[in-house]
Amino acid sequence: MTENNKLIRLNDVRISFPSLVKPNDRYNSENPKYEVTFMLDKTIHTKEIKTIQEHIDAILDDKKIKRPVPASFMICLKDGDVSDRDEMKGHYFIRAKTGNPVPLVEKNKTPITDEKRFYGGCYVNAYIEVGHYDGKGKGITAYLLSVQFNREGERFGNSVHNVLTAYDFDDTVPDLEEDL
């Protein structure tokens, strides 16, 4: 992160794929990341979307990057309407990450250490920074700074209510050899 990064507050946004209490090491990298995807409703979060886009445009201008940007130049703000995930429709989404733990708090600002508190579908307030990177690739990314749990929301994906358990099986087991 540099002094040219742009600080942004996100208000009452849904999250998806949170790895906030423990870093995500899905790629078995040497540098696992704390990360989360923020979903900004296109009708509710117009102010935040406009602010993010303005910061992205300012970075593109500052770095003298011509438009349209090349496909190899990654930009963190994505249009959910072109996503293959149904929950992203009607939203812009932005993935923010960091290599260091960030403050995680409740609405009353008490610290959160339970990894189950944040789940795909809940609503949070957060601070992120948007900045340019030029390393193993080039682009504009979002850096995660802090997250405040705001309210419950409907969970994405499988929930306790729609996953079969061992109790859902009946007591009889068919003899598979008889069926042959």
N, C-alpha and C positions, 0 to 999 in steps of 0.2 A: 504494500500500500504506500502511496505517496501523499505529499501534501496537496496534490491536485485532485484527490478523490472527492466525490460528492456525497455528503451525508444525507440520508433519506429516512423519514419515519413512515412506517407502514401501520395503518390503523385497522384493527378488526378484520384481518385477512385469514383465510383458511390456509392450512398447511398440508403438505403431502410429503411422504418419504422423510420424516424427521430422524436425524441422528444428532441429537442435541446434548444428551448427558454423556454418551459414549461416542467416540469418533467412529465413522464408517470406514471399514477396511475391506469393502467388497472387492477391490481390485488387488488385494494383498500387497499394497504398496508400502514403501518405507515411511510414507507420510499420510496416515489416515486423517480424514477431515471430519470436523463437526459441520453438519450441513442440513439444509432444509429447503424445500420448494415452497414459495409463497404464491398463493393464487389470488390475483386481483380481479374482482368482478368488473367487467367492462362498463356496467352502468352505475355501480356504487363507488368504485375507486378511480374515478376519472382524474381526480386531482393528483393522486399518487402516480398513476400511469403517465400523466403529462409531465410530472416532475422527473420521473425516471428517464423518459424519452428526451427531455430537455438536457439532462445531464449527459446522456449518451451522445447527443448531437454536439454538445460543447466539447466532449473528449475527442470526437471525430474531427471537429474543426481544429482543436488544439494540436492534434497529432497529424493534421493535414492529410486525412484519409478521405479519398474520393468516394463519392456515392454514384451508383450503388456500390456498397462494400463488397469485396470479393467473397466468394463462398467460403474460403479458408479462414476468413476473419470472423471469429465467433463473437456474438453479442448475446448477453445474458437474458434480455427480455424477449420472450417468445409468445406468439399468438396461439392460445389454446385451441382455437377453432381449426387449426391444421394439425393438432395432436391426434394420435390414435386412442387417447384416453378420454372416455366420455365425461369424467368429472372436470376435465380442463375446458370443455366447451363453454363459451361465454366469458372466458377469463383470459387475461394475460398471465403468464407465470414467469417467475424469476427464481433461479436457484442461487442461494447464497451459502458460502462456506468459509471456513477458516481452519488453520492448523492448531489453534489454541482454544481452550474452553472459554465460553462467553457467559456473562451473567444471565441466569435463567430465574425468573421470579414470577410469583403469583400476582394477582391484581393488587394485593396489599403489600407487595414488594418483599415478601418473605422468600428466601431462596428455595429453588426446586432442585431436588437431587434424584427424584424417582423418574426413571426413564419412561415409565408408562404414562406419565402426566401429559406428555405431548404425543399425539397420535394423528395419523392422517385423517383430516376432517374437522379437527378442533380449530378454534379461532384464537389468534394471537395479535399482539402489537409487537413491533420490532424496529430496530435500527439497523440499517445496512449502509454500506458505502459502495458506490459504483466507481470503478477505476479501470484503467488500461493495464494490460499485461503484455509482455513481450519476452517469452522464454521458449518453452517447447511448442509454442504456437503464439498467435497474436490474437488479441481480442479485447473485449470489455467484459469484465466480470463483476459480480456482486460479492462483497466481503461481509460476513455475518458479524455483527457487533454485540447485540443483546436481544433477548426475547422475553416477553411478558405474556403469560397465559391470560387470555381474555374471557373465553367462554367455551362451553361444550358445543359439539357439533356432531352430526351423524358421521359415524366412522366410514371410511372408504374400505372397499374390499370385504373380505370375510370377517364376520363378527362372531361373537359367542352364540348369537341367536340363529345363525344359519350354517354352522359347522356341525356335521354329524359327530357324535361321541360314541363311545363304546356302549352306552346305555340305549342307543337307538337300534341296536341289533336285537332280533328276537332270539329266544332261547334254543330254537331248533337249528341245527346245521344240516343242510342237505348232504346226502351221500353222493359225492360227485361220480363215483364209479357206477352207480345205478343209472345215472343219466346218460351214460355212454352207450 
